[in-house]
Amino acid sequence: MRDRDNHQLETSPRNTLSADKSHMVLAILGAGAAFCAAAIGGIGWALLRLFSNLAANVWPILLQRSTRVRLTSLAERQSRGESRARTRPST
C-alpha cells in the first residue's frame, strides 16, 4: 500500500503538468476563437467564448499548478521523514 502511495506522489506532479499544458493549448485556441468572433462583429459571442474559456481552461490551470506545488511539497516532506527514520539510531 505504501509503495503505491509513493508511486502516486511521484507521478501526480507529472500528470498535472501534462493536463496543465493541454489546458494551456485549449485556452490559447479559445482566445483565438474569441478574437475571430470579435473581428467579424460577434462581440456577444466573443465575450461568451472568452468567459467560458476562462472557466473551462484558465481555472483548471491555476488549480493544477497549486495542486502540483502541494504534492511536490508533500513528497519532499515524506522523503525527508523516511531518510530520518533510516538514519535514526535504534534504542
C-alpha positions as CSV (number, residue, x, y, z in Angstrom):
1,M,0.0,0.0,0.0
2,R,2.8,2.4,0.9
3,D,4.7,1.7,-2.3
4,R,1.5,2.6,-4.3
5,D,1.1,5.8,-2.4
6,N,4.8,6.7,-3.0
7,H,4.4,6.0,-6.7
8,Q,1.3,8.2,-6.9
9,L,3.1,11.0,-5.1
10,E,5.9,10.7,-7.7
11,T,3.7,10.6,-10.8
12,S,0.9,13.0,-9.9
13,P,3.0,16.2,-10.4
14,R,3.9,14.9,-13.9
15,N,0.2,14.2,-14.6
16,T,-0.8,17.7,-13.5
17,L,1.9,19.2,-15.7
18,S,0.5,17.3,-18.7
19,A,-3.0,18.4,-18.0
20,D,-1.7,22.0,-17.5
21,K,-0.2,22.0,-20.9
22,S,-3.3,20.6,-22.5
23,H,-5.5,23.3,-20.9
24,M,-3.0,26.0,-21.9
25,V,-3.2,24.9,-25.6
26,L,-7.0,24.9,-25.3
27,A,-7.0,28.3,-23.7
28,I,-4.9,29.8,-26.5
29,L,-7.2,28.3,-29.1
30,G,-10.3,29.6,-27.2
31,A,-8.8,33.1,-27.1
32,G,-8.1,32.9,-30.8
33,A,-11.8,31.9,-31.4
34,A,-12.9,34.8,-29.3
35,F,-10.7,37.1,-31.2
36,C,-12.0,35.9,-34.5
37,A,-15.6,36.3,-33.3
38,A,-14.9,39.8,-32.3
39,A,-13.2,40.6,-35.6
40,I,-16.2,39.6,-37.6
41,G,-18.5,41.6,-35.4
42,G,-19.8,39.0,-33.0
43,I,-19.0,40.8,-29.7
44,G,-21.6,38.9,-27.8
45,W,-20.2,35.6,-29.0
46,A,-16.7,36.8,-28.4
47,L,-17.5,37.6,-24.8
48,L,-19.3,34.4,-24.2
49,R,-16.4,32.5,-25.7
50,L,-13.9,34.4,-23.6
51,F,-15.7,33.9,-20.3
52,S,-16.4,30.2,-21.0
53,N,-12.7,29.8,-21.9
54,L,-11.7,31.3,-18.6
55,A,-14.0,28.9,-16.7
56,A,-13.1,25.8,-18.7
57,N,-9.3,26.3,-19.1
58,V,-7.7,29.0,-17.0
59,W,-9.3,27.9,-13.7
60,P,-8.1,24.3,-14.1
61,I,-4.6,25.6,-15.0
62,L,-4.4,27.5,-11.7
63,L,-5.9,24.6,-9.8
64,Q,-3.4,22.1,-11.3
65,R,-0.5,24.4,-10.5
66,S,-1.5,24.8,-6.9
67,T,-2.1,21.0,-6.6
68,R,1.3,20.3,-8.1
69,V,3.1,22.6,-5.6
70,R,1.3,20.9,-2.7
71,L,2.0,17.4,-4.0
72,T,5.7,18.2,-4.6
73,S,6.0,19.6,-1.1
74,L,4.3,16.6,0.4
75,A,6.6,14.2,-1.5
76,E,9.6,16.2,-0.3
77,R,8.5,16.1,3.4
78,Q,7.7,12.4,3.1
79,S,11.1,11.6,1.6
80,R,12.9,13.6,4.4
81,G,10.9,11.8,7.0
82,E,11.8,8.4,5.6
83,S,15.5,9.3,5.4
84,R,15.5,10.5,9.0
85,A,13.8,7.2,10.1
86,R,16.6,5.2,8.4
87,T,19.4,7.2,10.0
88,R,17.9,7.3,13.5
89,P,19.8,5.0,15.8
90,S,17.8,2.2,17.3
91,T,17.2,2.3,21.1
